[in-house]
Amino acid sequence: MSQQYELTESPPPEAFQKMWGPLLKFNEAAVGNAAARTLAVLLKASTTDELIGGLWARSLWGSLYIDMMFVPEALRGTGIGTSLLRQAEQEAMRRGCRGVWLDTYAFQARSFYEKFGFTVFGRLDGPAPIFPRFFLKKALNAKEQTPA
């Protein structure tokens, strides 16, 4: 059987699923159920109920991966980020997760996460201002302490 390659920026909608299905089957045969569960903590404006920020994550195989967290600039430093992170960690523990991981760029929130016990386990270097990119992790336990 000969193969062909097609490089495209607009693959057909079914292409991802055609690749994902067999990969998922392979992964599950090796390590078990790969059904990730979404976790979102949505931040809404109190007067309009408009979505203004929040945290988006997914749990899978005993870990919670935080895809993104956003707090509007005017609300930073008010404890909202702390609340978003704590709520996600509590739900992760309810889901049986043993750890949390995420990535952040040098110009983003590395020090914020480190204040809450996250440690760097990986780094990608490249040109400023985007890089370096840091990968952080944190073990979860029910006796979590709030940072000073």
C-alpha positions in Angstrom: 0.0 0.0 0.0 1.5 3.4 -1.0 0.9 6.5 1.0 0.4 10.1 0.1 0.9 13.2 2.2 -1.3 16.3 2.2 -0.2 19.4 4.1 -3.2 21.6 4.8 -4.5 24.4 7.0 -8.1 23.3 6.5 -8.4 19.5 6.9 -11.9 18.0 6.5 -13.9 18.0 9.7 -13.8 14.2 10.0 -10.0 14.0 9.8 -9.3 14.5 13.5 -11.7 11.9 14.6 -10.4 9.4 12.0 -6.9 9.7 13.6 -8.2 10.1 17.2 -10.3 7.0 17.3 -7.5 4.5 16.7 -5.1 6.4 18.9 -7.6 6.5 21.7 -8.2 2.7 21.3 -4.4 2.1 21.5 -4.0 4.4 24.6 -6.9 2.7 26.4 -5.5 -0.7 25.7 -2.3 0.4 27.4 -3.6 2.4 30.4 -7.4 2.2 30.7 -10.3 4.5 30.1 -9.2 7.8 28.4 -12.5 9.7 28.8 -11.3 13.1 29.9 -13.8 15.2 32.0 -14.0 18.9 31.5 -13.8 21.2 34.5 -14.7 24.8 34.2 -15.0 27.5 36.9 -16.7 30.4 35.1 -16.3 33.9 36.3 -19.3 36.1 35.5 -20.0 39.8 36.0 -22.4 40.2 38.9 -24.6 42.8 37.3 -24.9 41.3 33.8 -24.1 37.6 34.2 -21.6 38.1 31.3 -18.7 35.6 31.2 -15.6 37.7 32.0 -13.0 35.0 32.9 -12.4 31.8 34.7 -10.5 28.5 34.6 -10.7 25.7 32.1 -9.3 22.3 32.7 -9.7 18.6 32.2 -9.1 15.6 34.3 -7.7 12.3 33.0 -5.8 9.3 34.4 -5.4 10.8 37.9 -4.3 14.3 36.9 -5.9 17.6 36.2 -4.5 19.7 33.4 -5.3 23.4 33.5 -5.7 24.5 29.9 -6.2 28.2 30.8 -7.0 30.6 33.6 -7.9 34.2 32.9 -8.8 37.0 35.3 -9.6 40.5 33.9 -6.7 42.9 34.6 -8.9 45.2 36.7 -9.7 42.3 39.0 -6.2 40.8 39.4 -4.8 40.9 42.9 -8.3 40.7 44.5 -8.2 36.9 45.3 -10.2 35.8 42.3 -7.3 33.8 40.8 -6.8 32.1 44.2 -10.4 31.2 44.3 -10.5 29.8 40.8 -7.4 27.7 41.5 -8.7 26.5 44.9 -12.1 25.5 43.4 -10.4 23.6 40.6 -8.1 21.8 43.1 -11.0 20.8 45.3 -12.9 19.4 42.4 -9.8 17.6 41.1 -9.5 15.9 44.5 -13.2 14.9 44.4 -12.5 13.3 41.1 -9.6 11.3 42.5 -6.8 13.3 40.9 -3.4 13.0 42.6 -1.9 16.1 40.9 -2.3 19.1 38.8 -0.2 20.4 35.9 -0.2 23.4 33.6 2.0 25.5 31.4 2.7 29.2 31.4 4.9 31.6 29.5 7.6 33.8 31.0 5.3 36.9 30.6 2.4 35.2 32.3 1.8 33.8 35.8 4.7 31.5 36.8 5.2 33.2 40.2 1.5 33.1 41.0 1.4 29.3 40.6 4.6 28.8 42.5 3.1 30.7 45.4 0.5 27.9 45.6 3.1 25.1 45.6 3.6 24.4 41.9 7.1 23.5 40.8 8.7 23.7 37.4 9.3 20.3 35.8 10.1 21.4 32.3 11.1 24.4 30.2 11.1 25.3 26.6 13.4 28.0 25.5 13.1 30.2 22.4 13.0 33.9 21.4 11.7 36.5 23.7 9.1 37.8 24.6 7.2 34.5 24.3 9.7 32.1 25.7 10.7 30.6 28.0 7.6 28.5 28.5 7.4 26.7 31.8 5.6 23.5 32.7 4.6 23.2 36.3 3.1 20.5 38.5 1.7 20.1 42.0 0.8 17.1 44.1 -2.7 17.2 45.6 -3.7 16.2 49.1 -6.7 16.9 51.3 -4.6 18.8 53.8 -3.7 21.6 51.4 -2.7 24.8 53.1 -3.4 28.3 51.9 -0.2 30.3 51.1 0.8 33.2 53.3 
